[in-house]
Amino acid sequence: MKYKANNFIIDGLKAEKIAKKYHTPLYCYSYKDLKKNIDNFKNSFKNVDPIICFSVKSNSNKFLLKEIGKLGLGADVVSIGELMRSLKSGIKPNKIVFSGVGKTTNEISYAINQKILLINTESRSEILEIEKIAKLKKKIVNIGIRLNPNTDANTLSQISTGKKENKFGVSKKTFLDLVNYVKNSKNLRLKCLSVHIGSQILENRPYEKMLKVIEKIIKKSKFRFEYIDLGGGMGIDYEKKNKHYNFKKYSLSIKKFVKKFNSKIIFEPGRSIIGSSGILISKVIYVKEGYKKDFVILDAAMNDLMRPALYNAKHIILPVKKNNKKSKKIYEFVGPICESTDKFSTIKKFQKLNKKDLIIICDVGAYGMSLSSNYNLRPKIAEVIIKNSKIRVISKRQSINNLM
Ligand SMILES: *Cc1c(COP(=O)(O)O)cnc(C)c1O
């Protein structure tokens, strides 16, 4: 993605042309970038030869899941819907892990029937429920136990999951108790220790700390785990400050760790796989003067891309066509929804914008479309992908009639 003669180009195609043909707002993905991210992830961790399970909640588009599966990844799912869609997309059950704090009886039963790789459990009551269902089905079920390592991921508090005040995983004491319990169960087979300390992590330190905690607890448990699931969370460079997550450094630490315990590593990356490969193209409906700034009212809103409203997340905004005329006003980019949090960014010295101009919101491949809703009865927007210089619609724009 770059500019050529002042035009924003994605994989050789003009964003302006794409917008004209498929209308706005529009999610647009680059297959090239997706593949690049997957290759980069695989290469960085080559020395530990992990099972890589794509976190489906970051983007659950059917076409993308199929492509991601074809590129060799498995799936990390958090609901029966995501599990069914992953299977339907051709991802093999032995490459699927099921995470989440509240799996229902129905979800557990379905997962057992499908013989997935692991159900990663997060509480004593959930383990008892799985055991009960397994007993009724006369089956032995492979499970993992998710540890809450009480490590600060040093990320946005809303996407931190590994501190003791977070609902995820079990405490160290409970973990050890549960290892003993499951060891003696006839219908459960303990296979995995899992963790996931949060998302958009850009430093190595939190992961290093987490590895130390895991090391200690494995030694204490005196149990050999066939799998260690280290979760996802590797951050991406949203603000283009050249702050990339250092995969190589992490892989060296993991390599050392693996040597001690001889376990197979599982990863559950979402954002680092799909985040940078998607943009949102949107059109300016109006530019409106405020007291101290101008509001650029876009046709995209928080229901299409919720991250800024939900987490105060930052996404770079760029013009589709550069005009080299700086605006004297501060611009606040907002959507048309009746909520004050329906805003994307406030930018000084953006180029002068007018009605009908097109802009791009960057790095929205992860937690963009998957977090979208019909709030304000707005139809879900379309998704397209560019693959081998061809565009294809991978999810149609909902019509108003769909909603009536
Ligand atoms: C959300 C989630 C992930 C993916 O996190 P990313 O930051 O997108 O890599 C992985 N594992 C679990 C259990 C999750 O909840």
The ligand as an SDF file (V2000), in Angstrom:
LIG
                    3D

 15 15  0  0  0  0  0  0  0  0999 V2000
   -8.1060  -12.7570   21.4570 C   0  0  0  0  0  0  0  0  0  0  0  0
   -7.3150  -13.9420   21.7650 C   0  0  0  0  0  0  0  0  0  0  0  0
   -6.1840  -14.2550   21.0000 C   0  0  0  0  0  0  0  0  0  0  0  0
   -5.6730  -13.3990   19.8580 C   0  0  0  0  0  0  0  0  0  0  0  0
   -5.0770  -12.2270   20.2730 O   0  0  0  0  0  0  0  0  0  0  0  0
   -4.3090  -11.2770   19.2090 P   0  0  0  0  0  0  0  0  0  0  0  0
   -3.9340  -10.1010   20.0210 O   0  0  0  0  0  0  0  0  0  0  0  0
   -5.2820  -10.9290   18.1490 O   0  0  0  0  0  0  0  0  0  0  0  0
   -3.1450  -12.0260   18.6940 O   0  0  0  0  0  0  0  0  0  0  0  0
   -5.5290  -15.4390   21.2860 C   0  0  0  0  0  0  0  0  0  0  0  0
   -5.9270  -16.2540   22.2920 N   0  0  0  0  0  0  0  0  0  0  0  0
   -6.9890  -15.9720   23.0600 C   0  0  0  0  0  0  0  0  0  0  0  0
   -7.3920  -16.9130   24.1230 C   0  0  0  0  0  0  0  0  0  0  0  0
   -7.7170  -14.8080   22.8360 C   0  0  0  0  0  0  0  0  0  0  0  0
   -8.7720  -14.5230   23.6010 O   0  0  0  0  0  0  0  0  0  0  0  0
  1  2  1  0
  2  3  1  0
  2 14  2  0
  3  4  1  0
  3 10  2  0
  4  5  1  0
  5  6  1  0
  6  7  2  0
  6  8  1  0
  6  9  1  0
 10 11  1  0
 11 12  2  0
 12 13  1  0
 12 14  1  0
 14 15  1  0
M  END
$$$$
